[in-house]
Amino acid sequence: MRKVRMNVQGRVQGVGFRYMTKLAADELGIAGTVRNEDDGSVSIEAFGTDEKMAEFIQRVKDSPSPAGRVTYVDLQDDPLLEEYSSFKVTN
């Protein structure tokens, strides 16, 4: 199992990015959270199998929202991250 934190920058707020990220996570069986940050970025905490996480990370990098555009992703593995039971959109 892999646990990651991501901070996603680009056109990621106001374009349905969080909700499309949740749909991708639900489809792949990824648990975690996604939230908007005050600086215009989006933060994601995600937990899942190595294979599914690799696909989820690629979908985030490609922007799950057709109107969104990702310019940078700060990705960090964090084995101490909470193990969520589902994927939630917050704030």
DSSP file (Angstrom, degrees, kcal/mol; ACC not computed):
  #  RESIDUE AA STRUCTURE BP1 BP2  ACC     N-H-->O    O-->H-N    N-H-->O    O-->H-N    TCO  KAPPA ALPHA  PHI   PSI    X-CA   Y-CA   Z-CA
    1    1 A M              0   0    0      0, 0.0     2,-0.4     0, 0.0    48,-0.2   0.000 360.0 360.0 360.0 144.5    0.0    0.0    0.0
    2    2 A R  E     -A   48   0A   0     46,-3.6    46,-2.1     2,-0.0     2,-0.4  -0.949 360.0-164.7-122.5 139.1    1.2    3.5   -0.8
    3    3 A K  E     +A   47   0A   0     -2,-0.4    75,-2.8    44,-0.2     2,-0.3  -0.989  17.8 175.4-123.2 126.9    0.3    6.7    1.0
    4    4 A V  E     -AB  46  77A   0     42,-2.6    42,-2.6    -2,-0.4     2,-0.4  -0.943  25.5-150.6-133.8 153.6    1.1   10.1   -0.7
    5    5 A R  E     -AB  45  76A   0     71,-2.8    71,-2.7    -2,-0.3     2,-0.4  -0.975  22.7-173.6-114.8 135.4    0.6   13.8   -0.2
    6    6 A M  E     -AB  44  75A   0     38,-3.0    38,-2.8    -2,-0.4     2,-0.5  -0.989  18.8-163.5-130.9 140.5    0.3   15.9   -3.3
    7    7 A N  E     -AB  43  74A   0     67,-1.9    67,-2.6    -2,-0.4     2,-0.5  -0.987  20.1-161.0-118.5 118.8    0.1   19.7   -3.8
    8    8 A V  E     -AB  42  73A   0     34,-3.4    34,-2.2    -2,-0.5     2,-0.3  -0.865   7.1-170.6-108.7 128.5   -1.2   20.4   -7.2
    9    9 A Q  E     + B   0  72A   0     63,-3.1    62,-2.6    -2,-0.5    63,-1.4  -0.822  41.2  60.3-118.0 157.3   -0.7   23.8   -8.9
   10   10 A G  E    S- B   0  70A   0     -2,-0.3     2,-1.4    60,-0.3     3,-0.2  -0.957 107.6 -17.4 131.0-149.1   -2.2   25.3  -12.1
   11   11 A R  E    S+ B   0  69A   0     58,-2.5    58,-1.5    -2,-0.3    30,-0.1  -0.705  88.5 129.0 -91.4  85.9   -5.8   26.0  -13.0
   12   12 A V        +     0   0    0     -2,-1.4     2,-0.4    28,-0.5     6,-0.3   0.369  46.0  73.5-125.6   0.8   -7.2   23.7  -10.4
   13   13 A Q  S    S+     0   0    0     -3,-0.2    29,-0.0     1,-0.1    -1,-0.0  -0.955  99.3  16.2-118.5 141.2   -9.8   25.8   -8.5
   14   14 A G  S    S+     0   0    0     -2,-0.4    -1,-0.1    -3,-0.0    -2,-0.0   0.617 104.9  87.3  79.6  12.7  -13.2   26.7   -9.9
   15   15 A V  S    S-     0   0    0     -3,-0.2    52,-0.5    50,-0.0    53,-0.2   0.209 108.0 -98.6-127.5  13.7  -13.0   24.1  -12.6
   16   16 A G  S  > S+     0   0    0     51,-0.1     4,-2.3    49,-0.1     5,-0.2   0.651  77.1 140.3  79.3  15.7  -14.5   21.0  -10.9
   17   17 A F  H  >  +     0   0    0      1,-0.2     4,-2.2     2,-0.2     5,-0.2   0.905  67.8  48.4 -60.7 -45.7  -11.0   19.6  -10.1
   18   18 A R  H  > S+     0   0    0     -6,-0.3     4,-2.1     1,-0.2    -1,-0.2   0.915 114.0  46.0 -63.6 -42.5  -11.7   18.4   -6.6
   19   19 A Y  H  > S+     0   0    0      2,-0.2     4,-2.0     1,-0.2    -1,-0.2   0.870 113.5  48.1 -71.1 -35.9  -14.9   16.6   -7.7
   20   20 A M  H  X S+     0   0    0     -4,-2.3     4,-2.1     2,-0.2    -1,-0.2   0.840 109.7  54.1 -71.5 -32.0  -13.3   15.0  -10.7
   21   21 A T  H  X S+     0   0    0     -4,-2.2     4,-2.6    -5,-0.2    -2,-0.2   0.906 107.8  50.6 -64.7 -41.6  -10.4   13.9   -8.5
   22   22 A K  H  X S+     0   0    0     -4,-2.1     4,-3.0     2,-0.2     5,-0.2   0.913 108.6  51.4 -62.2 -42.8  -12.9   12.2   -6.2
   23   23 A L  H  X S+     0   0    0     -4,-2.0     4,-2.3     2,-0.2    -1,-0.2   0.921 111.5  47.3 -60.6 -43.5  -14.6   10.4   -9.2
   24   24 A A  H  X S+     0   0    0     -4,-2.1     4,-1.8     2,-0.2    -2,-0.2   0.921 113.4  48.6 -63.2 -43.8  -11.2    9.2  -10.3
   25   25 A A  H  X>S+     0   0    0     -4,-2.6     5,-2.8     1,-0.2     4,-1.1   0.926 111.8  48.6 -62.4 -45.6  -10.3    8.1   -6.7
   26   26 A D  H  <5S+     0   0    0     -4,-3.0     3,-0.5     1,-0.2    -1,-0.2   0.906 110.4  51.7 -61.4 -42.1  -13.6    6.3   -6.3
   27   27 A E  H  <5S+     0   0    0     -4,-2.3    -1,-0.2     1,-0.2    -2,-0.2   0.861 116.4  40.1 -62.6 -36.3  -13.2    4.5   -9.7
   28   28 A L  H  <5S-     0   0    0     -4,-1.8    -1,-0.2    -5,-0.2    -2,-0.2   0.502 113.3-113.0 -93.6  -5.2   -9.7    3.3   -8.7
   29   29 A G  T  <5 +     0   0    0     -4,-1.1     2,-0.4    -3,-0.5    -3,-0.2   0.819  62.2 154.2  76.8  30.7  -10.5    2.4   -5.1
   30   30 A I      < -     0   0    0     -5,-2.8     2,-0.3    -6,-0.2    -1,-0.3  -0.760  28.4-155.1 -92.9 137.1   -8.3    5.2   -3.6
   31   31 A A  E     +C   47   0A   0     16,-2.5    16,-2.5    -2,-0.4     2,-0.3  -0.787  42.5  75.6-107.7 155.3   -9.1    6.6   -0.2
   32   32 A G  E     -Cd  46  87A   0     54,-2.5    56,-2.4    -2,-0.3     2,-0.3  -0.993  66.7 -72.4 149.9-153.6   -8.2   10.0    1.1
   33   33 A T  E     -Cd  45  88A   0     12,-2.2    12,-2.3    -2,-0.3     2,-0.3  -0.960  20.7-160.5-142.0 157.9   -9.1   13.7    0.9
   34   34 A V  E     +Cd  44  89A   0     54,-1.7    56,-2.7    -2,-0.3     2,-0.3  -0.993  20.8 167.8-138.1 136.4   -8.8   16.6   -1.6
   35   35 A R  E     -Cd  43  90A   0      8,-2.4     8,-2.8    -2,-0.3     2,-0.2  -0.995  34.4-110.6-149.0 152.3   -9.1   20.3   -0.6
   36   36 A N  E     -C   42   0A   0     54,-0.5     2,-0.3    -2,-0.3     6,-0.2  -0.551  30.8-145.9 -76.8 146.5   -8.5   23.8   -1.9
   37   37 A E    >   -     0   0    0      4,-2.7     3,-1.7    -2,-0.2    -1,-0.0  -0.804  22.8-115.8-110.3 157.0   -5.7   25.8   -0.4
   38   38 A D  T 3  S+     0   0    0     -2,-0.3    -1,-0.1     1,-0.3     4,-0.0   0.750 112.5  62.7 -62.7 -24.9   -5.7   29.6    0.1
   39   39 A D  T 3  S-     0   0    0      1,-0.1    -1,-0.3     2,-0.0     3,-0.1   0.401 122.7-100.4 -84.1   4.5   -2.8   30.0   -2.4
   40   40 A G  S <  S+     0   0    0     -3,-1.7   -28,-0.5     1,-0.3    -2,-0.1   0.388  88.4 113.9  94.3  -3.4   -4.9   28.6   -5.3
   41   41 A S        -     0   0    0    -32,-0.1    -4,-2.7   -30,-0.1     2,-0.4  -0.356  61.5-126.7 -91.0 177.4   -3.5   25.1   -5.2
   42   42 A V  E     -AC   8  36A   0    -34,-2.2   -34,-3.4    -6,-0.2     2,-0.4  -0.992  15.1-150.4-126.2 134.5   -5.2   21.9   -4.3
   43   43 A S  E     -AC   7  35A   0     -8,-2.8    -8,-2.4    -2,-0.4     2,-0.4  -0.870  12.6-171.1-106.7 139.5   -3.9   19.4   -1.7
   44   44 A I  E     -AC   6  34A   0    -38,-2.8   -38,-3.0    -2,-0.4     2,-0.5  -0.992  13.1-169.2-130.5 134.2   -4.5   15.7   -1.9
   45   45 A E  E     +AC   5  33A   0    -12,-2.3   -12,-2.2    -2,-0.4     2,-0.3  -0.997  24.3 178.0-116.1 127.8   -3.9   12.9    0.7
   46   46 A A  E     -AC   4  32A   0    -42,-2.6   -42,-2.6    -2,-0.5     2,-0.4  -0.972  18.9-171.7-140.5 149.8   -4.3    9.5   -0.9
   47   47 A F  E     +AC   3  31A   0    -16,-2.5   -16,-2.5    -2,-0.3     2,-0.3  -0.997  31.2 108.0-142.1 128.0   -4.0    5.9    0.1
   48   48 A G  E     -A    2   0A   0    -46,-2.1   -46,-3.6    -2,-0.4   -18,-0.1  -0.981  65.1 -46.5-178.2-177.6   -4.2    2.8   -2.1
   49   49 A T     >  -     0   0    0     -2,-0.3     4,-3.0   -48,-0.2     5,-0.2  -0.286  56.0-111.4 -66.3 156.2   -2.3   -0.1   -3.7
   50   50 A D  H  > S+     0   0    0      1,-0.2     4,-2.1     2,-0.2     5,-0.1   0.910 116.8  47.8 -55.4 -45.8    0.9    0.7   -5.6
   51   51 A E  H  > S+     0   0    0      1,-0.2     4,-1.6     2,-0.2    -1,-0.2   0.931 115.1  43.2 -64.2 -47.6   -0.6    0.0   -9.0
   52   52 A K  H  > S+     0   0    0      1,-0.2     4,-2.6     2,-0.2    -1,-0.2   0.871 112.3  54.3 -68.1 -36.5   -3.8    2.0   -8.4
   53   53 A M  H  X S+     0   0    0     -4,-3.0     4,-3.0     2,-0.2     5,-0.2   0.897 104.9  54.1 -64.1 -39.4   -1.9    4.9   -6.8
   54   54 A A  H  X S+     0   0    0     -4,-2.1     4,-1.8    -5,-0.2    -1,-0.2   0.918 112.0  44.2 -60.3 -42.8    0.4    5.1   -9.9
   55   55 A E  H  X S+     0   0    0     -4,-1.6     4,-2.2     2,-0.2    -2,-0.2   0.910 113.6  50.5 -68.1 -41.8   -2.7    5.4  -12.1
   56   56 A F  H  X S+     0   0    0     -4,-2.6     4,-2.4     2,-0.2    -2,-0.2   0.928 109.4  50.8 -61.4 -46.0   -4.4    7.9   -9.8
   57   57 A I  H  X S+     0   0    0     -4,-3.0     4,-2.4     1,-0.2    -1,-0.2   0.905 110.3  49.9 -59.8 -42.1   -1.2   10.1   -9.7
   58   58 A Q  H  X S+     0   0    0     -4,-1.8     4,-2.0    -5,-0.2    -1,-0.2   0.902 109.3  51.2 -65.1 -40.0   -1.0   10.1  -13.5
   59   59 A R  H  < S+     0   0    0     -4,-2.2     4,-0.4     2,-0.2    -2,-0.2   0.904 110.4  49.4 -63.0 -40.4   -4.7   11.1  -13.7
   60   60 A V  H >< S+     0   0    0     -4,-2.4     3,-1.3     1,-0.2    -2,-0.2   0.934 110.6  49.9 -63.3 -45.0   -4.1   14.0  -11.3
   61   61 A K  H 3< S+     0   0    0     -4,-2.4     9,-0.3     1,-0.3    -1,-0.2   0.849 112.1  47.9 -62.1 -34.0   -1.1   15.1  -13.3
   62   62 A D  T 3< S-     0   0    0     -4,-2.0    -1,-0.3    -5,-0.2    -2,-0.2   0.490 122.0-111.6 -82.6  -3.5   -3.2   15.0  -16.5
   63   63 A S    <   -     0   0    0     -3,-1.3    -3,-0.2    -4,-0.4    -2,-0.1   0.874  15.3-141.6  69.2 107.4   -6.0   16.9  -14.7
   64   64 A P  S    S+     0   0    0      0, 0.0    -4,-0.1     0, 0.0    -1,-0.1   0.705  87.0  76.8 -67.1 -17.8   -9.1   14.9  -14.1
   65   65 A S  S >  S-     0   0    0     -5,-0.1     3,-1.3     1,-0.1   -48,-0.1  -0.834  76.3-146.0 -95.9 125.5  -11.1   18.1  -14.9
   66   66 A P  T 3  S+     0   0    0      0, 0.0    -1,-0.1     0, 0.0   -50,-0.1   0.814 102.9  47.6 -58.1 -29.7  -11.4   18.9  -18.6
   67   67 A A  T 3  S+     0   0    0    -52,-0.5     2,-0.1    -3,-0.0   -51,-0.1   0.565 100.3  88.5 -87.7  -8.6  -11.3   22.6  -17.8
   68   68 A G    <   -     0   0    0     -3,-1.3     2,-0.3   -53,-0.2   -56,-0.2  -0.404  56.9-161.6 -87.6 164.8   -8.4   22.3  -15.4
   69   69 A R  E     -B   11   0A   0    -58,-1.5   -58,-2.5    -2,-0.1     2,-0.5  -0.922   7.7-150.6-147.7 120.7   -4.7   22.5  -16.2
   70   70 A V  E     +B   10   0A   0     -2,-0.3   -60,-0.3    -9,-0.3     3,-0.1  -0.798  20.2 169.1 -94.1 127.2   -1.9   21.1  -13.9
   71   71 A T  E     +     0   0A   0    -62,-2.6     2,-0.3    -2,-0.5   -61,-0.2   0.650  68.1  10.6-107.5 -22.6    1.4   22.9  -14.1
   72   72 A Y  E     -B    9   0A   0    -63,-1.4   -63,-3.1     2,-0.0     2,-0.4  -0.969  54.4-165.7-158.6 139.4    3.2   21.4  -11.1
   73   73 A V  E     -B    8   0A   0     -2,-0.3     2,-0.7   -65,-0.2   -65,-0.2  -0.981   8.6-157.9-129.3 120.1    2.7   18.5   -8.7
   74   74 A D  E     -B    7   0A   0    -67,-2.6   -67,-1.9    -2,-0.4     2,-0.5  -0.881  22.7-171.8 -92.5 113.7    4.7   18.3   -5.5
   75   75 A L  E     +B    6   0A   0     -2,-0.7     2,-0.4   -69,-0.2   -69,-0.2  -0.929  10.5 173.4-116.9 127.0    4.5   14.6   -4.6
   76   76 A Q  E     -B    5   0A   0    -71,-2.7   -71,-2.8    -2,-0.5     2,-0.3  -0.992  27.9-134.0-135.5 128.3    5.7   13.1   -1.3
   77   77 A D  E     -B    4   0A   0     -2,-0.4   -73,-0.3   -73,-0.2   -75,-0.0  -0.613  24.9-176.0 -73.2 138.2    5.3    9.5    0.0
   78   78 A D    >   -     0   0    0    -75,-2.8     3,-2.0    -2,-0.3    -2,-0.0  -0.774  15.3-175.2-140.9  92.1    4.2    9.6    3.6
   79   79 A P  T 3  S+     0   0    0      0, 0.0    -1,-0.1     0, 0.0   -75,-0.1   0.669  85.6  61.1 -63.4 -14.9    3.9    6.2    5.3
   80   80 A L  T 3  S+     0   0    0    -77,-0.1     3,-0.1     2,-0.0    -2,-0.0   0.464  76.9 123.8 -90.0  -1.2    2.5    7.9    8.5
   81   81 A L  S <  S-     0   0    0     -3,-2.0   -76,-0.0     1,-0.1    -3,-0.0  -0.267  73.3 -96.8 -60.7 143.5   -0.5    9.3    6.6
   82   82 A E        -     0   0    0      1,-0.1     2,-1.0   -35,-0.0    -1,-0.1  -0.274  31.7-122.9 -57.7 143.9   -3.9    8.3    8.0
   83   83 A E        -     0   0    0     -3,-0.1    -1,-0.1   -80,-0.0   -51,-0.1  -0.805  32.8-159.2 -93.3  99.4   -5.6    5.3    6.4
   84   84 A Y        -     0   0    0     -2,-1.0   -53,-0.1     1,-0.1     3,-0.1  -0.344  17.5-144.6 -75.5 158.1   -8.9    6.7    5.2
   85   85 A S  S    S+     0   0    0      1,-0.1     2,-0.3   -53,-0.1    -1,-0.1   0.611  80.6   5.9 -98.1 -15.4  -11.9    4.5    4.5
   86   86 A S  S    S-     0   0    0    -54,-0.1   -54,-2.5     2,-0.0     2,-0.5  -0.879  82.5 -94.3-150.9-179.2  -13.2    6.5    1.5
   87   87 A F  E     -d   32   0A   0    -56,-0.3     2,-0.4    -2,-0.3   -54,-0.2  -0.931  42.9-173.5-110.0 127.9  -12.3    9.6   -0.6
   88   88 A K  E     -d   33   0A   0    -56,-2.4   -54,-1.7    -2,-0.5     2,-0.5  -0.926  24.3-138.1-125.9 144.4  -13.8   12.9    0.5
   89   89 A V  E     -d   34   0A   0     -2,-0.4     2,-0.3   -56,-0.2   -54,-0.2  -0.879  31.3-167.6 -93.0 125.9  -13.9   16.5   -0.8
   90   90 A T  E      d   35   0A   0    -56,-2.7   -54,-0.5    -2,-0.5   -72,-0.0  -0.774 360.0 360.0-117.3 165.0  -13.3   19.0    2.0
   91   91 A N              0   0    0     -2,-0.3   -56,-0.1   -56,-0.2    -1,-0.1   0.441 360.0 360.0  27.8 360.0  -13.7   22.8    2.2
